[in-house]
Amino acid sequence: MKWREPKGSETSQTAHPKGFDDYDFRLGDILRGERATLGKSLLDVEKELKIKANYVAAIENCDTTVFESRVLLPVLLDHTHAILS
Protein backbone atom coordinates (compact mmCIF):
# COMPACT_ATOMS: atom_id res chain seq x y z
CA MET A 1 0.00 0.00 0.00
CA LYS A 2 1.37 3.41 -0.95
CA TRP A 3 0.88 6.36 1.34
CA ARG A 4 0.20 9.73 -0.15
CA GLU A 5 2.53 12.49 0.95
CA PRO A 6 0.66 15.46 2.45
CA LYS A 7 0.83 18.73 0.57
CA GLY A 8 1.90 22.03 2.14
CA SER A 9 -1.51 23.06 3.51
CA GLU A 10 -2.17 19.58 4.88
CA THR A 11 1.07 19.44 6.83
CA SER A 12 0.34 22.70 8.61
CA GLN A 13 -2.99 21.32 9.85
CA THR A 14 -1.51 18.06 11.06
CA ALA A 15 1.38 19.83 12.78
CA HIS A 16 -0.98 22.19 14.64
CA PRO A 17 -4.25 20.67 15.82
CA LYS A 18 -7.31 22.85 15.54
CA GLY A 19 -8.43 24.80 18.57
CA PHE A 20 -11.86 26.08 19.54
CA ASP A 21 -11.42 29.35 17.66
CA ASP A 22 -10.60 27.53 14.43
CA TYR A 23 -14.19 26.35 14.00
CA ASP A 24 -16.96 28.48 12.58
CA PHE A 25 -19.84 28.66 15.07
CA ARG A 26 -22.83 30.87 14.59
CA LEU A 27 -25.30 32.01 17.18
CA GLY A 28 -28.02 30.07 15.39
CA ASP A 29 -26.02 26.85 15.72
CA ILE A 30 -25.68 27.38 19.46
CA LEU A 31 -29.37 28.19 19.91
CA ARG A 32 -30.43 25.20 17.81
CA GLY A 33 -28.15 22.97 19.87
CA GLU A 34 -29.59 24.26 23.14
CA ARG A 35 -33.12 23.78 21.87
CA ALA A 36 -32.29 20.22 20.84
CA THR A 37 -30.60 19.53 24.17
CA LEU A 38 -33.75 20.64 25.97
CA GLY A 39 -35.81 18.45 23.64
CA LYS A 40 -37.97 21.32 22.43
CA SER A 41 -39.46 21.65 18.98
CA LEU A 42 -39.91 24.92 17.14
CA LEU A 43 -43.58 24.84 18.13
CA ASP A 44 -42.67 24.38 21.82
CA VAL A 45 -40.40 27.41 21.65
CA GLU A 46 -43.10 29.35 19.80
CA LYS A 47 -45.58 28.70 22.61
CA GLU A 48 -43.12 29.53 25.39
CA LEU A 49 -41.65 32.66 23.83
CA LYS A 50 -44.76 33.82 22.01
CA ILE A 51 -42.60 34.26 18.91
CA LYS A 52 -43.56 32.79 15.54
CA ALA A 53 -41.82 29.51 14.78
CA ASN A 54 -40.61 30.86 11.43
CA TYR A 55 -38.81 33.68 13.31
CA VAL A 56 -37.11 31.15 15.59
CA ALA A 57 -36.12 29.06 12.57
CA ALA A 58 -34.81 32.21 10.84
CA ILE A 59 -32.66 33.06 13.87
CA GLU A 60 -31.27 29.52 13.94
CA ASN A 61 -30.50 29.71 10.20
CA CYS A 62 -29.03 33.24 10.46
CA ASP A 63 -31.58 34.47 7.94
CA THR A 64 -32.40 38.11 8.61
CA THR A 65 -34.49 38.54 5.47
CA VAL A 66 -37.55 37.13 7.28
CA PHE A 67 -37.78 40.08 9.65
CA GLU A 68 -39.65 43.19 8.59
CA SER A 69 -37.53 45.39 10.84
CA ARG A 70 -33.94 45.09 12.03
CA VAL A 71 -35.10 46.43 15.42
CA LEU A 72 -37.09 43.25 16.07
CA LEU A 73 -34.09 40.92 15.86
CA PRO A 74 -32.25 41.93 19.08
CA VAL A 75 -35.50 41.70 21.05
CA LEU A 76 -36.18 38.19 19.74
CA LEU A 77 -32.62 37.10 20.48
CA ASP A 78 -32.91 38.38 24.03
CA HIS A 79 -36.15 36.48 24.63
CA THR A 80 -34.75 33.32 23.02
CA HIS A 81 -31.61 33.46 25.14
CA ALA A 82 -33.68 33.95 28.31
CA ILE A 83 -35.76 30.85 27.71
CA LEU A 84 -32.87 28.60 26.68
CA SER A 85 -30.58 29.69 29.53
SULUR-V369065 format. One line per field, one symbol per residue. psi: psi as a letter, one per 40 degrees, with the letter a starting at -180 (. if undefined). A space follows every 50 residues. Layout:
psi = ???
//
This chain:
psi = hhhhhiiddddddddhiiadeeihhidddddddddddefiidddddddef hiddddddddefheedhdieddddddddddddde.
//
